[in-house]
Amino acid sequence: MLPEGFVAQAKARLARRTQNGQCILWTGAKVTAKGTTYGQTHVRWPNVPRRETIGVHKLQYSLALGVKLPKKNGYDVSHLCHKSTCINVEHLSYEPHSINNNRQVCKHKVPPVCTGHGAYQKCIFI
């Protein structure tokens, strides 16, 4: 588990960079990867000597769970709302990369519709 002081400090930092609404959109630094723009920040995890660059949605989800999520394990923190700068934990899901990719099918339907993803949450269209 992450120390309470670390979680509180990191959450406060994230809160200073957001706009309220149904989605909580990151207004800080961003990076574009594969044509999609994601929020990005640096974090120094407890007991780790160097800062790490991380997607803010991944950091937010880690803080909600109270644990550091592993890297490159075949799982993603997916945006159920399809807004890549959203950090609303209710709009995020930790799921296999294949499920995350399948969500693109829902997004590109006209009109957008989600028929489900097995045991994982449905997409959110706002």
Number of C-alpha atoms within 10 A of each C-alpha: 10 14 11 11 9 15 20 12 11 17 15 11 12 19 14 11 13 18 13 10 8 12 18 19 19 24 15 14 13 15 12 10 8 5 7 10 13 19 21 21 18 14 15 13 16 11 6 9 8 11 11 12 12 14 20 24 28 22 25 21 22 20 21 12 13 15 14 15 17 10 8 8 9 10 17 21 21 23 23 22 20 18 19 18 23 25 25 21 19 14 22 23 21 18 16 15 15 11 16 19 12 12 21 14 11 20 18 10 10 7 7 13 16 16 8 13 13 8 7 13 15 17 24 18 13 8
